[in-house]
Amino acid sequence: MKAGTLIVDSREAVLLESGDVIHSGASVYAEAGEIFAGVKRKPAGGITVFKSVGLGVEDIAAAKLVYDAMSRS
């Protein structure tokens, strides 16, 4: 991970829960939301690693997509 640019779903959650990130000593470049919002630029090249530990809001968004799709059927 140190050789690439590390992007995460939640900096706080990854640094508390993700052993591979913690033990590698890799630094977090940005949260995905920071890149989507334009706060940080997307990496120009090289290796980009995305680490997701999962957030409740992601589960809710996925459930809504499934619900909406099933409601249309």
C-alpha positions in Angstrom: 0.0 0.0 0.0 2.9 2.4 0.6 3.7 2.3 -3.1 0.3 3.6 -4.1 -2.1 6.4 -3.3 -4.6 5.3 -0.6 -8.2 6.5 -0.8 -10.7 5.4 1.8 -14.4 5.6 2.5 -13.8 6.9 6.0 -10.4 7.9 7.3 -11.4 7.5 10.9 -12.9 4.0 10.5 -10.1 2.7 8.3 -7.4 3.9 10.8 -9.4 2.2 13.7 -10.5 -1.0 12.0 -8.3 -1.9 9.0 -5.3 -3.9 10.2 -3.7 -4.0 6.7 -3.7 -0.2 6.6 -2.6 0.2 10.2 0.2 -2.3 10.0 1.5 -1.1 6.6 2.0 2.4 7.9 0.5 3.8 4.7 -0.9 7.3 4.8 -4.4 8.1 3.6 -4.4 10.5 0.7 -8.1 11.3 0.8 -11.6 10.0 1.5 -13.6 9.2 -1.6 -16.1 12.0 -0.7 -13.3 14.6 -0.7 -12.4 13.6 -4.3 -16.1 13.6 -5.4 -16.6 17.0 -3.8 -13.5 18.4 -5.5 -11.7 19.1 -2.1 -8.9 16.8 -3.2 -7.7 16.1 -6.7 -7.9 12.5 -8.0 -4.5 10.9 -8.3 -2.8 11.6 -11.5 -1.3 8.2 -12.1 0.4 5.2 -10.6 -1.3 2.8 -8.3 -4.5 3.8 -6.5 -5.8 1.6 -3.7 -9.4 2.1 -2.4 -10.0 0.7 1.1 -13.6 0.4 2.3 -14.5 -0.8 5.7 -18.2 -0.1 5.1 -20.4 2.6 6.5 -24.1 2.5 7.5 -25.0 5.1 5.0 -23.7 2.8 2.2 -25.9 0.0 3.5 -28.9 2.4 3.5 -28.2 3.6 -0.1 -27.9 0.0 -1.3 -31.2 -1.0 0.4 -32.9 2.0 -1.2 -31.7 1.1 -4.7 -33.0 -2.5 -4.2 -36.3 -1.2 -2.7 -36.8 1.2 -5.6 -36.0 -1.4 -8.2 -38.4 -3.9 -6.6 -41.1 -1.3 -6.4 -40.9 -0.7 -10.1 -41.3 -4.4 -10.9 
